[in-house]
Structure formats: structure tokens, C-alpha cells
Amino acid sequence: MSELTDQERSSRLKALNSLLDLMRPAVQADGGDLVLVRADVETGVVEVQLGGACSSCAISSDTLQGGVTRILTDRLKWVTEVIGGLDDTIDTEDSMSLGAGGYIPRYRAL
């Protein structure tokens, strides 16, 4: 295995952060968040964490596997593994109150 140059490492990290920035608004629309915990651009192992309302969401594992993992491995050929977790520092009740969807009701004054 050949070592990456500093420029290649920087380029990979920049591409990863850009892709996460593209995905983050979709997660935030449901009251959650997507955070990069660590990335080893040499081995291709990326660790992310879902937070906010995602911490109590029943489909958070689907979001990690079917969404985040699939997108990262499809678009960044150097990514070999995505480790995902949930932010367990937030109380479940607080997590649920952060949001359950992107719909925000708007009321008009009559």
C-alpha cells in the first residue's frame, strides 16, 4: 500500500466534508444532525454520529446504513467502511422533542 501525499489526504478530507455538508440538511430537516467523528483517509474508515432527534428515531439505523453509508461508499471510492453511532448523551425525551419531520406548520392571522 502506497502512502498518500499531504495533498491527497487533504483532498480526500475536503471531499468527505463537502459530501457530509450536502447530506446534513436532510437530517437536520427532521430535527437531527450528522457529525463526522473521525476519518482515516489512509484506510478509508469513516466514523459518523447521528444526533438530535435521530437519537430516539426508530429508523436511525436505516439512515446510517441505507443513506449515509451508501452515499459515502458510492461517491468516495476510497471509503472502505462507515462506522455509525448515535449521540447517547441526550435524554430520549429531549431527543423526541427536537423534531419528528421536516414539516413545520405555518399559521396565518385572519
DOSELUM-618304 format. One record per atom (N, C-alpha, C): atom name; x, y, z; residue number from 0. Coordinates in steps of 0.1 Angstrom, whole numbers, plus 5000, padded with zeros to 4 digits. Atoms other than C-alpha are relative to their C-alpha. Layout:
N
  atome    c1    c2    c3  num
     CA     X     Y     Z  NUM
...
END
This chain:
110
  atome    c1    c2    c3  num
      N  5008  4988  5000    0
     CA  5000  5000  5000    0
      C  5009  5012  5000    0
      N  4992  4988  5000    1
     CA  5015  5033  4990    1
      C  4994  5011  5009    1
      N  5005  4989  4991    2
     CA  5013  5063  5013    2
      C  4995  5011  4992    2
      N  5006  4989  5006    3
     CA  4992  5092  5004    3
      C  5009  5013  5002    3
      N  4993  4987  4998    4
     CA  5007  5127  4999    4
      C  4991  5008  5009    4
      N  5008  4991  4992    5
     CA  4996  5155  5021    5
      C  4988  5006  4992    5
      N  5010  4995  5009    6
     CA  4977  5169  4991    6
      C  4989  4990  4998    6
      N  5010  5010  5002    7
     CA  4959  5136  4986    7
      C  4991  4999  5013    7
      N  5008  5001  4987    8
     CA  4949  5134  5023    8
      C  4991  5012  5001    8
      N  5008  4988  4999    9
     CA  4937  5170  5022    9
      C  4988  4999  4991    9
      N  5011  5001  5011   10
     CA  4917  5164  4990   10
      C  4989  4990  5005   10
      N  5010  5010  4995   11
     CA  4900  5133  5005   11
      C  4992  5005  5011   11
      N  5007  4995  4989   12
     CA  4891  5150  5037   12
      C  4991  5011  4996   12
      N  5008  4990  5006   13
     CA  4878  5180  5018   13
      C  4987  4994  4993   13
      N  5011  5006  5007   14
     CA  4856  5158  4996   14
      C  4990  4993  5010   14
      N  5009  5006  4989   15
     CA  4843  5139  5027   15
      C  4992  5011  5007   15
      N  5007  4989  4993   16
     CA  4834  5171  5045   16
      C  4989  5007  4991   16
      N  5010  4994  5010   17
     CA  4817  5185  5013   17
      C  4988  4991  4999   17
      N  5011  5009  5002   18
     CA  4796  5154  5009   18
      C  4992  4999  5013   18
      N  5008  4999  4988   19
     CA  4786  5154  5046   19
      C  4992  5013  5001   19
      N  5008  4987  5000   20
     CA  4776  5191  5042   20
      C  4988  4999  4991   20
      N  5011  5001  5009   21
     CA  4754  5181  5013   21
      C  4989  4991  5007   21
      N  5009  5009  4994   22
     CA  4737  5153  5034   22
      C  4994  5006  5013   22
      N  5004  4995  4987   23
     CA  4734  5172  5067   23
      C  4986  5007  5000   23
      N  5013  4993  4999   24
     CA  4704  5195  5058   24
      C  4988  4990  5000   24
      N  5011  5010  5001   25
     CA  4682  5164  5050   25
      C  4998  4994  5014   25
      N  5001  5006  4986   26
     CA  4690  5150  5085   26
      C  4995  5011  5010   26
      N  5004  4989  4992   27
     CA  4686  5184  5101   27
      C  4985  5004  4998   27
      N  5014  4997  5002   28
     CA  4652  5189  5085   28
      C  4990  4991  5008   28
      N  5008  5008  4991   29
     CA  4639  5161  5107   29
      C  5004  5002  5015   29
      N  4996  4997  4987   30
     CA  4655  5176  5138   30
      C  5012  4993  5005   30
      N  4988  5007  4996   31
     CA  4686  5156  5138   31
      C  5013  5007  4995   31
      N  4988  4994  5005   32
     CA  4722  5162  5129   32
      C  5010  4988  4996   32
      N  4990  5010  5005   33
     CA  4751  5143  5112   33
      C  5014  5006  5003   33
      N  4987  4995  4996   34
     CA  4786  5147  5127   34
      C  5011  4991  4996   34
      N  4988  5008  5003   35
     CA  4819  5135  5115   35
      C  5008  4998  5013   35
      N  4993  5003  4987   36
     CA  4836  5118  5145   36
      C  5015  4999  4997   36
      N  4986  5002  5004   37
     CA  4868  5107  5127   37
      C  5001  4995  4986   37
      N  4998  5006  5013   38
     CA  4882  5098  5093   38
      C  5014  4996  4998   38
      N  4987  5004  5004   39
     CA  4912  5078  5084   39
      C  5001  4999  4985   39
      N  5000  5000  5015   40
     CA  4918  5087  5048   40
      C  5010  4990  4994   40
      N  4990  5010  5005   41
     CA  4946  5062  5045   41
      C  4993  4986  4999   41
      N  5006  5013  5000   42
     CA  4925  5031  5054   42
      C  4986  5001  4995   42
      N  5014  4999  5005   43
     CA  4891  5045  5043   43
      C  4989  4998  5010   43
      N  5010  5002  4989   44
     CA  4874  5041  5077   44
      C  4995  5014  5004   44
      N  5006  4988  4996   45
     CA  4850  5069  5085   45
      C  4990  4997  5011   45
      N  5010  5002  4989   46
     CA  4830  5073  5117   46
      C  4992  5012  5001   46
      N  5010  4989  4999   47
     CA  4799  5094  5119   47
      C  4991  4997  5011   47
      N  5010  5001  4989   48
     CA  4773  5101  5146   48
      C  4988  5008  4996   48
      N  5013  4993  5002   49
     CA  4736  5109  5143   49
      C  4997  5006  5014   49
      N  5004  4994  4987   50
     CA  4724  5133  5170   50
      C  4987  5007  4999   50
      N  5013  4993  5000   51
     CA  4694  5154  5179   51
      C  4989  4990  5001   51
      N  5011  5009  5000   52
     CA  4661  5138  5172   52
      C  5003  4986  4994   52
      N  4996  5014  5005   53
     CA  4679  5109  5154   53
      C  5003  4991  5011   53
      N  4996  5008  4989   54
     CA  4690  5097  5188   54
      C  4988  4991  5005   54
      N  5012  5007  4996   55
     CA  4654  5085  5195   55
      C  4992  4994  4988   55
      N  5008  5004  5012   56
     CA  4643  5077  5159   56
      C  5002  4985  4998   56
      N  5000  5014  5003   57
     CA  4633  5042  5151   57
      C  5007  4996  4987   57
      N  4994  5003  5013   58
     CA  4648  5044  5116   58
      C  5014  5006  4999   58
      N  4986  4994  5001   59
     CA  4682  5059  5125   59
      C  5010  4990  4994   59
      N  4990  5009  5005   60
     CA  4700  5027  5117   60
      C  4998  4999  4985   60
      N  5002  4999  5015   61
     CA  4683  5028  5082   61
      C  5007  5012  4994   61
      N  4994  4988  5005   62
     CA  4695  5063  5078   62
      C  5015  4998  4999   62
      N  4985  5002  5000   63
     CA  4731  5053  5087   63
      C  5003  4990  4989   63
      N  4996  5011  5010   64
     CA  4731  5021  5065   64
      C  4995  5003  4986   64
      N  5006  4997  5014   65
     CA  4708  5030  5036   65
      C  5003  5013  4994   65
      N  4997  4987  5005   66
     CA  4717  5066  5034   66
      C  5014  5004  5001   66
      N  4987  4995  4998   67
     CA  4749  5077  5049   67
      C  5011  4991  4994   67
      N  4989  5009  5004   68
     CA  4770  5046  5043   68
      C  4999  4998  4985   68
      N  5001  5002  5014   69
     CA  4756  5040  5008   69
      C  5006  5012  4992   69
      N  4996  4988  5007   70
     CA  4762  5076  4997   70
      C  5016  5002  5001   70
      N  4986  4998  4998   71
     CA  4797  5078  5012   71
      C  5008  4990  4992   71
      N  4992  5010  5007   72
     CA  4809  5045  4997   72
      C  4998  5000  4985   72
      N  5002  4998  5014   73
     CA  4793  5052  4963   73
      C  5007  5011  4994   73
      N  4994  4988  5005   74
     CA  4807  5086  4959   74
      C  5014  5003  5003   74
      N  4986  4999  4996   75
     CA  4840  5083  4976   75
      C  5006  4986  5000   75
      N  4995  5014  5003   76
     CA  4857  5052  4962   76
      C  5010  4996  5011   76
      N  4990  5004  4990   77
     CA  4884  5053  4989   77
      C  4994  4996  5014   77
      N  5006  5003  4988   78
     CA  4859  5049  5017   78
      C  4997  4985  5000   78
      N  5002  5015  4999   79
     CA  4860  5012  5028   79
      C  4990  4996  5011   79
      N  5008  5003  4989   80
     CA  4840  5013  5060   80
      C  4994  5012  5006   80
      N  5006  4989  4993   81
     CA  4815  5036  5077   81
      C  4995  4994  5013   81
      N  5005  5004  4987   82
     CA  4810  5032  5114   82
      C  4991  5011  5005   82
      N  5010  4990  4996   83
     CA  4779  5049  5126   83
      C  4995  4997  5015   83
      N  5005  5001  4987   84
     CA  4766  5056  5160   84
      C  4990  5011  5003   84
      N  5010  4990  4996   85
     CA  4740  5077  5179   85
      C  5006  5007  5012   85
      N  4996  4992  4989   86
     CA  4746  5105  5203   86
      C  4992  4996  5012   86
      N  5007  5004  4989   87
     CA  4736  5089  5235   87
      C  5001  5009  5013   87
      N  4999  4990  4989   88
     CA  4744  5119  5257   88
      C  4987  5008  5002   88
      N  5012  4993  4999   89
     CA  4710  5134  5250   89
      C  4989  4991  5006   89
      N  5012  5007  4994   90
     CA  4679  5124  5270   90
      C  4990  4997  4989   90
      N  5009  5005  5010   91
     CA  4654  5104  5250   91
      C  4988  5009  4999   91
      N  5011  4990  5001   92
     CA  4626  5128  5259   92
      C  5004  5013  4993   92
      N  4995  4988  5007   93
     CA  4646  5158  5248   93
      C  5002  4997  4985   93
      N  4998  5003  5014   94
     CA  4656  5140  5216   94
      C  4987  5000  4992   94
      N  5013  5001  5007   95
     CA  4620  5133  5207   95
      C  4994  5013  4998   95
      N  5006  4987  5001   96
     CA  4610  5169  5213   96
      C  5007  5009  4990   96
      N  4993  4992  5009   97
     CA  4636  5181  5188   97
      C  4994  5000  4986   97
      N  5007  5000  5013   98
     CA  4615  5171  5158   98
      C  4997  4986  4996   98
      N  5004  5013  5005   99
     CA  4598  5143  5140   99
      C  4998  5001  4985   99
      N  5002  4999  5014  100
     CA  4598  5156  5105  100
      C  5003  5014  4995  100
      N  4996  4987  5005  101
     CA  4606  5185  5082  101
      C  4988  5009  4998  101
      N  5012  4991  5001  102
     CA  4570  5198  5082  102
      C  4999  5009  5012  102
      N  5002  4990  4989  103
     CA  4566  5230  5102  103
      C  4987  5007  4996  103
      N  5013  4994  5003  104
     CA  4530  5242  5104  104
      C  5002  5016  5000  104
      N  4999  4985  5001  105
     CA  4526  5279  5094  105
      C  4985  5005  5002  105
      N  5014  4995  4997  106
     CA  4496  5298  5108  106
      C  4999  5015  4995  106
      N  5002  4987  5005  107
     CA  4482  5329  5092  107
      C  4990  5007  5009  107
      N  5009  4992  4993  108
     CA  4465  5356  5111  108
      C  4988  5004  4991  108
      N  5012  4997  5008  109
     CA  4429  5362  5099  109
      C  4997  5014  5000  109
END
